[in-house]
C-alpha cells in the first residue's frame, strides 16, 4: 500500500471561454499540478488570488470534473464513475462561513444532513447525540443546535461548517481559505481548532490560503502556485527560510515583520508588471514576464518540478538563493 493518503498527478482543469459566436478558448485554471499528502499531514497551498488554488481543491473532490490527470486516494484512482465511494472519506470546509450554510436550516439540520444522506444512525436519539458530540468537538454546545446560521458570529459559523465536514468521519479535508473571512483574533481560534482535530482524529488537510504566516503555522509542507502551476514545494520551514523560486522569494519578502529594526534592514523584492491572463499565457515559463532572472530558455521551455534538495522541488531554470 502507498505511504500517501492522496496523490495528485498532472492534474489539469480547463474551462471553455467563449471568444466569439462560434469559437471558444480554454482557460487553464490548473495546468499540470502534482503533489502528495500523507495520512495526518497538512499541505499548505498558497499563491496570489486567481492562481488556481481553490480550483485544485474542488477538482480533487470532483466538484469540478477534471480535464485530465490522476487523483489517487488510499491507493485507488478516483473517477467520475466511482467518486460516490469516496464522499465519506473526503470533505471540504468552504471559505465563506455564511453563504455555505443554508439560512433556512437549523444547526441541527445542517450538521445532521450528512448523517441523513449516508444513513449513519439507527434512531433519532443516536442522531441527536452524534450532532451534539460534533458541536462539542468544534467548541460549541448542544444549545446551539436549535439556532439558525444568522444568529452566530463568523467564527462560530465556520465551526458549524467544520462540524458538518466531520459528520461522516473523513480522513481528508480540503480547507478552502477557511479563515480569510474572519477577524485576526478569531483566525487563531479556528486554526487551533483545526490543529486539535488533526491530533485527535488523524485527519489530513489540504490547507488553501494566501497568508503565508497562517500556512506556515499549520502546515508541515508548503506548495506555492502561480498561474495554475506549482512552482515550489518543500518543508514549511524550508520554504520560508530558504525560498529558491523568484516568485516565492517575492512572496516571502512581502511578509510584514513586527520588529521595525529588522524590517528596515530587509530588502523587499517587488514584482514587475501584471499577472498574465490565463487565456493568453506567455510561452515557456508563465512567470518569466515578471522575473528578474528570465533568460531566452525561459521563453522557449516551461520548467517542470525538479528536486534540488531532500523534498525540496522547484520549477525554474535559474534558481537563486
N, C-alpha and C positions, 0 to 999 in steps of 0.2 A: 504494500500500500504506500502511496506517496506521502512524503513528510508534510506536504502542503494541504491545507483545507481548501483553498481556492487557487486556481491557476488561470490566468488570462493570457491568451496567446494571439498576438497580432490582431487585436480587436479593432474593427472599423465600423463606424456609424455615419453613413452619408444620408443627407436629407435632400430630396429634389427641390430645387427652387426654380419657379417659372421665370424665364428671361424674355419670353415673347409669346405670341399667340400659340405657336406650335412647337416651342422649344423650352428646354429646361436645363439646368446645370446642377451638378451635385455640390452641396455644401458639406465639406469634410469636417464634421464636428469632432470626430475621433478617427485618427488616421494611423492605425498600426500600434496600438498600446499593448504592452506585455508586462506582467508582474505576477508575483505570487504572495500569498498570505498564509502563514502558519496558524494552526489552532491556537486560540487565545492571544493572537498578536494584533497590534494596531498598526496599520499602514496609513500614514497621513498623505493626502493628495492635495497639493497646493498649486496655485497659479493665479494669473490675473482673471478678472471676470470675462467670460466668453471663451475661455481656453478649452472647454470641454469636460471639466471635472464632473459636473452633475450628470452629463450625458453618459460618462463612463459608468457611474453608479447605477443609473436607471437601465442602461443596456445590459449590465451584468444580471440584473433581476428580470430582464426581458419585459420591462415596462415599455422599452423600445425594442423592436425586433432588430437584432444585429445585421448589418450589411454583410459582414464576413468575420472570420476569426473563430477561435475556440474559447469556450468558458467551461472549465472543468472543476466540479465541486466534489471533493472527497473521492477523487478517482473516477468519477462518472461525468461524461460530457453532457452539458445542458443543451437541449434543443427546443424549438417551439413545440414539438410534439410531447416532450416529457417534462416541461417546466413545472407542471402542476405537482409533480412528485417532490419538488424541492421548495415549494412555497412555505412549508413549515420550518425549513432549515434556514431560509434567507429572508430577512425583513429589512425595512427601511424606516428611518426617522427623518421626516421632511424638515426643510428649512424654516418655513413659516408655521409656528405652532398654532396659529388661529385658523388660517384657511384650510389646513389639513384636517381639522376636526369639524364634524357635522354639527352646526349650531342647533339643530332640531333634536339632537340626541343627548341624553344624559351621559355623564361619565361612565356610569354602569353599562349603558348600551354600547358606548364607543369601545371600551376595553373588552366587553363581553362578546362583541361581534365576531372576532376571530375564533373564539371558543365555540360559537354557534356554527360557524362555517365548517370548522374541522371536527365538530361533534366531540369536544374534549371533556365532556362532563356527563354524568349519569342523571343527576337530579338537579332541580333548581337550587337546592341548598348547596350542592357542590359548586355550582356556577357562581353563586354569591360569595362563597368562601374563597374561591380562586381569584375573583375580582378584587376582593379586599386584600388578599395576600399580595397581589401585584401592585396595588396602590401603596401598601406599606413598604414594598421593596424600593419604590422610587421616591419615598419621603412624603407621601400623602396619607390620608386615613380614610376609614370606611364612611365617614360623614360626607366626604367629597363625592361619593358615588351617586348621590341623588341630585347633584347640581349640573348646570349646563356650562359649556366652554366659556361663554362670555362673562361668567362670574369669577373667573380666575385671572391671575396675573400672567404675563408672558412666560415666566419661568415655570409656573405651575402647569400651564397648558403644554409646555414642552415635556414635562414629566408625564402628563397623561399620554402624549404621543409615544413616549418611551415604554410606558406600561402596556400600551396596545401592541407595540412591536414584540414585547417579551411574552405576550399571552400564549404563544404557540411554542415556547421553549426553543428559539432559534439558536444556531451555533455561529451565525454570521449576520452582522447588521451593517448596512450602508448608512452612515451618518452624514446626511447631506446638509452641510453648513448648519448644524443644529443649534449653534449659539450665536450666529451672526446677527440675529434679530433681537438679541437680549442685551440688557444693560451689563456693564463690565462685572459688577459685583455678582449678578445672577449667573453670568457665564461661568464663573469659578465654581459655583454650587452645582450647576448642571454637569460640568466636566468631571467634578469629583463623583457625581452620581454614576457617570459612565465608567469611571475607573473602579468604583466599588462593585458595580455589577460584573465587570470583567473578572475581578478577583473571586467573586462568589460563584459565578456561573461559567467562567471559562469562555466567554464569547469573544470572537474575533471581530474587529471593526475595520471598515474602510472609512476613515475619517476625512471628509472633504471640507476644506476651509481655505480662506485666503489670508488668514492671520498666522504667520509663521511661528510666533511665540506660543500661541494656543496649540498648534500642531506639534511643536517640539515637546510641550509638556505632556501630552497624552500619547504620543506615538513612539514606537520602537524604531521604525524606519520611516523615511520621508521620500516621496516621489514628487518631482517638480514637473509640471506640464506647461507647454507653450504651444498654442495653436494646434491642439489635437494630438500632440505627441509628448511622450515623457522624455525630457532632456537630461535628467539626472535622478538617480535613485541610490540611496545609501542609508546607513545607520543615522538616526536623527542627529546625534551629536556631531557626526562627521559632516553632514550637510551644512550644519550651522557654523561649525568652526573651520572647515576646510572645503568650502564650495569650489568646484572645479569648472563648472559651466559658466560662461559670462552672464547668462540670464539669471542663474541662481545667485551669483555674486552681487548682481544689481539688487535683487530682492533682499538679500541679507543686509546690504548697506543701507537700505531704507528703514530697517527696524529701529524704532526710537530707543535711545539709551537714557535711563533716568539720571545718570551721573553727568552733569554739564561739562566737567573737565574732560571726561573720556569722550563725550560727544564732539567736543571741539577738535580733538585730535584725529577723529575717524574721518576717512575720506569717503565721500558719497560717490557712487558710481551711477550717474544718470543714464537713462536710455534715450537714444536719439530717435526721432521720427515716431510714427504711429504704428499701431499693430496692424499688419496687413489684413485684408478681408479674406475670410476662409473661402470665399467664392473665387478669389483671384490670388492664389498662393504664389509667392515668388519661387523661382526654380531653385533646386538644390535645398539647402538648409533654410527653413522658414524664418529663422532668427537672423539671418545674415544681413538683412536690411537695417538692423538696429545694433549690429555687433561691431565693436571696435577692433576685433581681431579677424574680420572676414577676409578671405582670400579668394582667388579665382576658383579654387577647388570647391569652396563653399557654394558658389553659384552653379556649379555643374553637378555635384553629387550631394545627396541627402545622407548625412551620417546616421548609422544605426547605433544602438546602445552597445558600448564596448566596456569591458571591465578594466579599470585602471588600478584597482586595489581590491582587497578582500570584501566582496559585497558592495563595492562602490562602482557604479556604472554611469557613464555619461555619453551623450550623443553630440560629439563635437570633434572637428578635425584639428582644432588648435586650442587644446585646454591650457589654462593658465591658473596658477595659484594666486 
